[in-house]
């Protein structure tokens, strides 16, 4: 197996799952950093744009499949495809941000019924997260090459460099007693990083997955307000939610306000075609939160003046 981008978060989980399943991965990445604790695998260090120049090295590895964890856009996908031998099995990771509902959420418009399926409308706007990122582009490249595309929900778990729990955990760490929350109704599908790795294995094993897209998300999704409470409970903390107006929420808690268009997806197709199942979300969340409690960021925000101002309005 060749894994493009296999050292950070999702990639390291995918490589670990491949090794545990008896595969021999070649991990291809820039080589800027190699965190400790990675699964044992051969590495090739090269910038993505130079990968086609390493075509002979990729062919010599005689891999039967390639997994692209970090294509980022169409050019990134093309660089990987141009480097690989013809006919190799392909799996590419994308996101449920390709759906029109995500565009609607950003624009504060109602656009789609949920849950979203693989047949739901896709975005018409491009580069909504900036000029470098576009999952629609990478999907176009990979689907044309017969790849299996896995559309991920918001991925959480150990080694998450985005620190998705940090809005809650920094307040736990500081010993805060109250957490300002707004309407807390927002639904955005999530998925545990270990379950993403298992979805990759399932896609590689299925003869019915080529050229298909699959949503990879948990079967149930807590609205944001409840999710905050679940993170607090998983941290064994005492941080009481206090209802405040959405307009006074601190910047890092604004996802806990009212959001009209939900981005809630269904993984029914992945369950039926791939036989994939998410693990118990309560156990996955607790493992993930405990890891982040034990591995706090070095420089974290200790300014809670916005919290105090919001709580005075309660």
Buried (B, 14 or more C-beta within 10 A) or exposed (E): BBBBBBBBBBBBBBBBBBBEBEBEBBBBBEEEEEEEEBBEBEBBEBEBEEBBEBEEBBBEBEBEBBBBBBBBBBBBBBBBBEBBBEEBBBBBBBBBBBBBBBBBBBEEEEBBEBBBBBEBBEBEEEEBEEEEBBBBBBBBBBBEBEBBBBBBBBBBBBBBEEBBBBBBBBBBBBEBEBBBBBBBBBBBBBBBBBBBBBBBBBBBEBEEBBBBBBBBBBEEBBBBBBBBBBBBBBBEBEBEBBEBEBEBBBEBBBBBBEBEBBBBBBBBBBBEBBEBEBEEBEEBBBBBBBBBBEEBEEEEEEEBEBBEEBBEEE
